[in-house]
Amino acid sequence: MGIFASFSTSCAVRENTPKVKNKVSNNNTRTPNPKLVPPIAAIPVNEEFRVNLPAIKREFRGVWIASVANINWPSRNNLSVDQQKAEAISMLNMLQENNFNAVIFQARPSADALYTSELEPWSYFLTGKTGEPPYPNYDPLQFWIEEAHKRGMELHVWLNPYRAHHSNGGAVSNQSMVNKLSDITIKLKNGMYWFDPANPKTQGHVSNVVKDLVKRYDLDAIHFDDYFYPYATYNRGVDFPDHESWRIYQSSGGTLSRPDWRRDQVNKFVERIYKEIHAEKNYVKFGISPFGIWKPGYPEGVVGSSQYDELFADAKLWLNKGWVDYFSPQLYWPIDSKGQAFASLLNWWKSENTMNRHLWPGLNTVEVKVSDRPGEIKNQVELSRQILKDDAGEIHWSIAGLTKSSNMLPTLKNGPYKDKALTPKSPWIKMAPLEKPTLFINDNGSSVQTSWSTKNIGNVFHWVLFTQYNGVWESEILTLDNLSKEIPKFKDGKSLNAIAIKAIDRLGNESDYMAKKVK
């Protein structure tokens, strides 16, 4: 990610799961699996009552999974389909067991596709040959979405808007977008190819890719990282050669300087993508993870690269304008870094978050420069909580940082990620409220058999089950396919007094609850 990347359970089918390849409907209603119909229960005779339920724990816990150069998945570009699926399941199970709740999956590393697309070719990183589908054919993105959702995790589709070909992506073939869109593609001195960000054809093509993804797939968010105009090292310090677009702009009477013109083109593109995503499906979020420093000196004492001047990315403006639903600056330095202090940078970005969007920093879990990496990442999570309060969260770069350190996952699981958490709500995105679930209780003597349901189960993503022992409430976050549970009447010498249930939608919004006393 960023400059560092230059280097089974009963399943609930999430909404819009296509029955025919590439056919995904556009409404916000899921078709429940017949297995989700709750068991026949006794008529609920327990008295319903109103209570003060505890707040549900919330924190965004995401992880990047990179496909470019086979960094994370698939681990090689010659795996069989079964091996690809097995790797994905292993990763998702690990994340679920360690209480993560979101996956940032790179489905379009460089104008290619790890999904069925009529706009761009199958990725070299999937099959070893650009344009060649997996055999037997399947849709990897659809697979990742369904398997993540079964486990109660969001799936964010990560794509690079302007990279047309990666230097590790094999030979440039006739199938490559470098040749299909040669009029807007520029070769850089490090061997990569880049779309010209200022060309309207580039903006239109990437817009079509994003809209196609949002329309056809049951994804939870679209995600861009820090690559806008390329880093200067990609072209060995030579200015980006967008001479033709610049000439056309000037000849049409444009008055901006060349750097301001470039930033203006990227700004308009970011605003366009944000609006187009929400026009297609209002509940799909848009997130950007920019380089962690806007400009040196912001805040005072910060030194390093300037994304404003080098990448022509005015990320501060996007946050100020609210053109994102979540914003994840890559704060890849240690807490005590003298020129890039973690707390100072995060507090500065927080001060710029005038539209109160989600602010979830990116953490360099894979290679932050400290002797005790697990301890550092744990401390960064806890420091982020102190700064961000009730809207805390972070994204880990990358899943390799969780697997290649034997102590990383235990340190998180035994510390800040001890309990499951829902993602924070997004109150600026309006959703129809969920209906209150119905709760059924059967007395089995030493336990009570509890089940629940709701009319519009297709709009539910989680359940939260509350149990009260000796007047103290406990809560448990459950996946959609959990529709019943046997609850002991006595636990640790305490008596069960009451049970309550809430439904949670895909944006973390809570329904009203139903609570009943246990006699």
N, C-alpha and C positions, 0 to 999 in steps of 0.2 A: 504494500500500500504506500502511495506517495513515493517519496524519493527512495524509500527503503525497498520498494518493489522493483526497482530497476535491477535489481539483483534477481415383542411385536405383539402387538396387542390387538384387540378388537378395534376396527378402524371406523371412524366417522368420515364420510366423504364430505370435504369442504364444499362450499357453494360453487356452483358452476363447473363442477368436474366434468370434462368433456367425455361423452360416450363415444363420439367419433373424433378421431384425431383432428385437431385444429378447429373444432367447433365448440366454442365456449360462449355461453349466453352472457348477457350484460346486466342482468338484474342482480339485486343484492339478497337473494334468497337461496339458501342451500337446500338440497334434496336430502332429507334424512335417510340414513341407512335403516333398513327394517330392524336391524339389531338394536337401534336406538329407541325402539318403542318400549316403554317401561313395562315391567312385569305387572300382571293383574294384582292390584292391591285392595285391601279392605277399604270400605268407604271411610274417609277420614273423619273420625269422630272426635279426635283430640281438639281441644279448644285453640283456635287461632288467637294470637295476641300480639300487641306491639311491644317492642323492646328497643334497647339501645345497643346495637351491634358494634363491635370494634371496627375501626378502619382497616381496610385490606392493605397489606404491604404492597408498595409499588416501587419499581425501579426498572429501567430499561437495561437489559443485559444482552448485548449483541456481540456477534463475532463475525469477522470477515472470512469468507471462504473463496480464495482466489483460484481461478482456472488458468489465467495467463501464465505461460511458461510452465504449466503443470505444477504450480507452486503448492497448491493444497489438494484440489480435486479436478479431474481424476489425477492420481499420482503419476501416471504415465499416459501417453496418447495411444497406446496399443492394448489397453485393457479390454477384456470382453465385456459385454453388457452386464453379465452377472457380476463380474468383478467391480464394475463401476457402481452398481447398485449396492453391493456389499460394503464398499467403502463409504458410500453416502449414509447407509443405515448405521454403520459403526460410529460415524461422526455425530449423527443426530441423537443416537442413544446416549452417547457420552455427554452431549450438551444437556439433554433432558435430565439425566441423572445428577448433573451438577447445577441444576436450577437456572440455566440460561433460558431466555424466552424469545430470542430473535436471531435469525440467520441472515447475513448480508451476502447473498450468493451472486458471484460474477457470471452472469449468463451471456454477456456480450463483451469479451475482453478487447477486441480490436476489429470492429466492423464485421463480425462473424457471429455465429449463433450456437449456443448449447441448447437449442430448442428448435422446433419446426418453424421455419420462416420462409416466406416468399420474397422477402426483401433483401436478405443477406445469406451467405452460404454457411453450411455446417462448419464448425470450428476445427482447425488443424489440431488444437489441443485436446479435442475429444476423440478423433479417429486417426490422426496422423496424416490426413490429407484434406486440404480445404475443399469443401463442397461435398464430401463423402458422408452419407448418413451412417449412424450406428447400425450394426447388424447383429441380431434382428432389430428392426427399427423400433425405437421408442422415443419419447420426448423427455429428455433429462430434466428440463425445468419443471414440467408438469409433475414428474416423479418427486422432485425435491419439494415442491409446494405441498403435495398431498401428504408426504411423509412428515414434513415439518408440522403441518396442521394437526395431524393425528396426535402429535406429541405436545400440542398446545403452544407451539412456537410460531411467531410471525416469520414470513419469508419475504425479504426485501430483495428486489432484483437490481443488481449492481451492474451498471454499464458505463463504459468510457465513451463520451460523446464524440470526441474528435480523433482518437487514435485509429488509423486505417489499417495498419499492419505492424505487428511486433517483430523485432529482429530475431526472436526465437520461434517465430511462427512458420518456419519452413519457407520454401521458395514462393515467390509471388506468381500465382498461376492464373489461368484464364478465369477461374472462378472467383478470384479475389476482387474485392471492391476497389482495390488499387487500380485495376484495369477497367472494371465496369464503370467507375466514376473517375477516370483519369484526369478529367478536366478540373477537378476540385482537389486533387491529391498532390501533396508535396513530399518529396523524399528528403529526409534529414540526414545529416552527416554521420549519425551513429547507426544508420541502416533502417531506422523506423520510417514509416510513412504517416503523414498527418493530413487530415482534412483541413482545408482553409476555413477557420471559424467565421470569417467575415463574409464568406460567399453564401448568398441566399439559398443556393442549391444544397449546401452542407446543412444549413439549418432546417430546411424542409425535409431532407432525408432523415436526419436524426429524429425530428419531430414525428415523422411517420413510423419510425421504429418504436419509439416510446408509446405512441397511441396504439399501435398494433399489440404490444405487450399488455398494456392496461386493459384493452378491450377483450382479448382472448384468454387471459389467464387470471386466476383467482389469487393474485399477488396482493401483498399488504402495503408495499411501498416501491417506488422507484428511487434508486440511489446513484448519485454521481460522486466520484472521489475528487482528488486535487488536480487532475490533469485537464487544463483548459488549453491555452497556448502552451507549447512544450517547455520544459525546463531548458535553460540556456545550454547546459552541457550536452543536450541531445543534438544540438546543431553546432557543437564545439565553439560556442560563444558568438557565432555569426547570427545576425538578426534574422527573424523568421521571414522567409521569402514570399510574402503575400503581395508582391508588387502589382499584380494585375488588379486585384480587388481594391488596392489603395489608389491606383490610377483612376479606376472607374468612379470611386467615391469623390476624388478631387475634381474630376471633370464634370461631375454632376453638381458642383457648387459646395461640396462639403467643407466645413471650416474648422473641424476639430483637428487637434494634433494627432499624429499617427498613434501614439500610445492611448490617448483618450478615445480615439475612434475604435481601436481594438477592444478596449474595455466596454465601450458602449454596445458593440456587437454582442459580446458575451452577456452583458446585463440584459439586453432585450431577449436573448435566447433563454436565459434562466427564467425570466418572467413568463415568457411564452410557454415553456414546458410546465411550469407550476400551474398555470391557468388551464392548459389543455388536459393535464392529468385529472384535475378536479371537475372539469366539464364532462369528461368521459365517465368517471366514477368518483363521486365526491369523497368517498371514504378512503381512497388510496392516498397514502402520504407521499410526500416528496422530500427526500433528504439529501444534503450535500455534506461531504467531509473534506473541507479545504485544508491546505497547508496551515499549520498552527499559528503562523505569524502573518498578520495583515501587512504591516510595514515595520521595519526596525524603529525602535523608539515608542512603539505602541504596545503595551504601556512603557513608561519610562524605564530605561535600563535594558530593554530587550534588544538583542542583536541577532542577526541571521538573515536569511534570504527574504526578499519582499515579494510575496505573491502578487501584490498590486502592480509592481513594476516589471517582474520577470514573467509571470503567467498571465498578466493582464486580467486578473481576477479580482474584482472589487467585492470580495466576500462580505465585508462589513455592510455594504449597501444592501446585499440580498437579505441579510439578517435584519437590518433596519427596516426594510420594506415589507418583511414578512413573506418573501417569495419562497420560503421553505416551511415545511412542517416540523422538521428537526434539523439541527445544525451540529456537526461533529468535528470541530477543529482538531487536527492531528497534533496532539500535545505529546510528542514522542520523546521528551526529555525527562530526566529525573526531577524529583520534587526540588532538590537543592541545586539544580543547574543554575550557574551564576547569570548566564545571558538569556536563559529561556525558562525562568522559574515557573513551575507548573501552576501554582496557586495564582500568581500574578497574571498569567495569561488567561486562565479560566475566569478569574474575576473581571478582567478587562472585557472579554467576550460577553460575559453576563451583563456588564454595563451597557453594551451595545444591543442587547436583546430587547429592544423597545416594544416589539410586538408580542412578547411573551411566548415565543415558540419554544419547542423543546431544545435544550442545549445539553448534548451528551458528548463529552470529549472522546476522541480516539486515543487509545493507550497502546504503547509500543510493547506489548506483552512478549513479543518474540525476541527482541534484542535491545531493550532499554539498557543504557550503558551504566550498570551498577553491578556490585559483587553479589548482592542478594536480590535477584530479579523477582521471585515470588513475593518477598516482603515488600519490595518497592511497589509492585502492582497492587497489592492489598492496601497499602497506604494511600495510593492514588485513588482507589475506589472510595476509601473512607473519607479522604479529603474532598473529593467531588461531592459526596453526600453532605458534608458540612457546608459547602458553598452553594449547592443547588437545592438543598432542602427537600421539599415534597416532590420535586420534578427531577430526581436524580437519575443517572444512567451513564453508560459508557459503552463503547464498542472496542473490542480487543482485536488488534492486528498481530497475528492472525490466529486461526485455529492451531497452527503449528506451535505457537507460543504456549498453548495449553497442553499439547501432547509431547513436546520435546523436552520439557522440564518435569521431572518426576514429582516435584513439590508444588507446581503451580496450581493444579486443580485441587489437591487437598488443602492448600493454604486458603483458596477462595471458598471452597465448600465448608470448611470448618470455621471460616470467618465471616466475611460480609455476605456470602451467598448461602448461608446455612439454611435459610427458608426460601420457599418459592415466592415469587412476586409477580404481580400483574404489571404490564407496561403502564406508564402514566396516561391519563386521559388527554384528549386533544379537544378542548372545549370549543375552539373556533371552527371545528368541523361538525356540522349539525347532522344528527342521526335521529330517526324516529325511535322513541323509547321502547325498550323491550317490555313485554308483558310480564306481570308477576308470575313466577312459577307456582304450580300446585304441589304441595307436599303431602305425602301419604306415610302413615306410621302404623306398623303392625307390632303388637307386643308379643315377643317370643319367650317371655319369662326372664331369662338372664340378659337378654338383649332386645333391641328393637330393630326390626327390618324397615329401613327407610327408603323411599323411592320418590322421584319427582319428575315433573314434565312441564311443558309449556306449549302453547298453541303454535307459536312461530319458532320452532326449534331450529329452523334453517338460518336464523339470525343470531344464534347463540354460538359463542366461541369457547367460553369456560363456564363452569359452575363454581360457586363458593359455598361450601357447606359449613355451617356453624353449629357447634355443640357446646352446651353449657353444663359444667359440672360444679356443684356446690356454689352456684351463682357466678362462676367465672367462665367467660366465653373463650372458645378456641375456634380457629378457622382453618380450612383446608381448601386449596385451589385444585379443582379437578378438571380433567379434559372432557370434551363434549360427550364422549362415549360412556362416561360414568353416569349412570342413571339410577343407581341404587347402592346402598351400603348397609351392612349390619353394624350397629353401634352398640357397644357394651353399656349396660345400665350402671355398672360400677367400674371405676378406674382409679388406681392408686388410692384406694380408700374413699373416693369421692363418688357421689351419686349424680346420675344424669338427670338434669332438670328440664331441659328444653333443646329443641333442634330448629334450625332455620336454614333457608336456602335462598340464594340469589342467582340470577343469570347475568352473564357478562357478554357484551357484544365484542366485535372485532376491534373496536377502538377503545376498549377498556371501560366503557360505560356500564353502570350497574342498573339492574332492574330494581323495582321495589322487592321486598322480601316477603316470604311467608314464614312465620314462626309458630311453633306449637309446643305446648307443654307436654312433658312426659310424666305420667303418673305412676 
